[in-house]
Amino acid sequence: MEEKGLKIKAKILATKKEKIYSILLILPSIILIAIFVYGFIGWTARVSLSNWKGVMPNWQFIGLKSYYGLFTSERFKIDILNNIFFTVFFVFLCITGGYLLAVLLDRNIRGENIFRSIFLFPLSVSFVVTGIVWRWIFSPESGVNALLNAILDKIGFTNVNIDYGWFITVEKAGPFNLALIPIIIAASWQYVGYIMAMYLAALRGVPEEIREAARVDGANEFQIHRLIILPLLKPITLGAIIILGHISLKIFDLVYVMTGPGPAFVTDFPSVFMFETTFRGNNYSQGASIAIVMLLMVAVLVVPYLISNIRREVEL
């Protein structure tokens, strides 16, 4: 009995030591995150409530005046609408294109590894490089626009001149700025391969017996995907929406390199507005308020997803 008691005590001590070692192992990360993430979020919130305008700090408390000025700003209203439309079309194109590419690769075609690498390659390129390349492609003076006109001229269509000039247009299709089209295409090109990889891994996990049973019951391939596979892939789709939405709500480098705010702010985003307000206008309080609003926009999208995941794990 004494030996059993000693063994139990030894196990308890060993368990306590493991817990202490585990805590010590992650403690540096916890401290760094607390300082450089949550600490700076708190500091930004404090700046947004101050009257800091200019290079020198001014901690005079003015409450929500910066937020009031922000939401009464015509530029910020345009930025929010641009961000909403960009997010909707960016998410739709990436998910639709990624799923279609995954379905094609799931058929075990020849050269699958080559195609998969080609589709995933844009993800390895930074948004800055992507922006420079696509800015040249969509430039009215060069790129595809000039190439098409040169080809038409060579084959005899001298009176035809293609000139879309999306970068400099202020035309709208309803509330949607047509100038956002190049940015949406460039961003989707970069991330469609990533979504393809997510869906392809999920499709390979669907048992072939389920598809065969559906075929025996008379379902065609479209019905199999619509009624069986897509419902099974709902968690993947939700995860993709969260990831893409998070990226689109805080996008900066691609927009800044490709177009900047654009004429009449047609390609302006909250992130660009924040950068120019803070680091060019030296209006740190308003810049901080824009940052907090962007943080809240991302939190509204991400936090419910995290809560649902935690609840699902607890139930399991």
Buried (B, 14 or more C-beta within 10 A) or exposed (E): EEEEEEEEEEEEEEEEEEEEEEEEEEEEEEEEEEEEEEEEEEEBBBBBBBBBBEEEEEEEEBEEBBBEBBEEBEBBEBBBBBBBBBBBBBBBBBBEBBBEBBBBBBEEEEEBEEBBEEBBEBBEEEBEBBBBBBBEBBBBEEBBBBEBBEEBEEEEEEEEEBEBBBBEBEEEEEEBBBBBBBBBBBBBBBBBBBBBBBBBEBBEEBEEEEBEEBEEEEBEEEEBBEEBBEEBBEEBBEBBBBBBBBBBBBBBBBBBBBBBBBEEBBBBBBBBBBBBBBEEBEBBBBBBBBBBBBBEBBEEBBEEBEEEBEEEEEEE
